[in-house]
Amino acid sequence: MKTTVDISDNLLEEAKKLAAREGTTVRALIEQGLRQIITARKRPGVFRLRKATFKGQGLQPGVSTATWDQIRDLAYEGRGG
């Protein structure tokens, strides 16, 4: 498809020089650049875990000295795990 794009003179000159050095066309450079931008912007953003804290007094008595296995057992207690 043909289209018209307004590009600054300096940028177009740089693109022509680069295309000549690489043995390609300005059109190919523009298409390559657009593909890179589109691909980069399609990527999902960085996942950020929201702060989810609870007001309380810390761990229940006896849990502060428990092992991770004991804590896991307590977490799944009564849930068939």
C-alpha positions in Angstrom: 0.0 0.0 0.0 1.3 3.4 -0.8 1.1 6.2 1.7 2.7 9.6 2.3 4.7 10.3 5.4 6.3 13.6 6.4 9.8 12.9 7.6 12.4 15.6 8.6 15.1 16.2 6.0 17.9 15.2 8.3 16.3 11.9 9.3 15.6 11.1 5.7 19.2 11.8 4.7 20.4 9.6 7.5 18.0 6.8 6.4 19.2 7.1 2.8 22.9 6.8 3.9 22.2 3.8 6.1 20.1 2.1 3.4 23.0 2.6 0.9 25.6 1.2 3.3 23.4 -1.8 4.1 22.4 -2.4 0.5 18.7 -2.0 1.3 15.9 0.6 0.8 14.5 3.4 2.9 11.2 1.6 2.6 12.7 -1.6 4.2 14.2 0.4 7.0 10.9 2.1 7.7 9.1 -1.2 7.7 11.7 -2.8 10.0 11.4 0.1 12.4 7.6 0.0 12.5 7.7 -3.8 13.1 10.0 -3.4 16.0 7.9 -0.7 17.6 4.7 -2.6 17.1 6.2 -5.8 18.6 7.7 -3.9 21.6 4.4 -2.3 22.4 2.4 -5.5 22.1 4.4 -7.0 24.9 2.6 -7.0 28.2 3.8 -4.6 30.8 5.8 -5.6 33.8 3.7 -7.3 36.4 3.6 -5.5 39.7 2.1 -7.2 42.8 -0.1 -4.8 44.7 0.6 -4.2 48.3 -1.7 -6.4 50.3 -1.0 -6.2 54.0 -3.2 -6.8 56.9 -3.5 -5.0 60.2 -2.8 -7.4 63.0 -0.5 -8.6 65.6 1.7 -10.9 63.5 1.7 -14.7 63.6 -0.5 -16.7 65.9 1.2 -18.1 69.1 3.3 -21.1 68.3 3.6 -20.4 64.5 6.4 -17.9 64.8 8.8 -20.8 65.6 7.2 -23.4 63.2 8.9 -24.7 60.1 7.6 -24.1 56.6 6.3 -27.6 56.5 4.3 -27.1 59.7 3.0 -23.7 58.4 1.9 -25.3 55.1 0.2 -28.1 57.0 -1.7 -25.6 59.1 -2.7 -23.6 55.9 -4.2 -26.8 54.3 -5.6 -28.2 57.5 -9.2 -29.3 56.9 -8.9 -28.8 53.1 -8.0 -32.3 52.1 -4.4 -31.4 51.4 
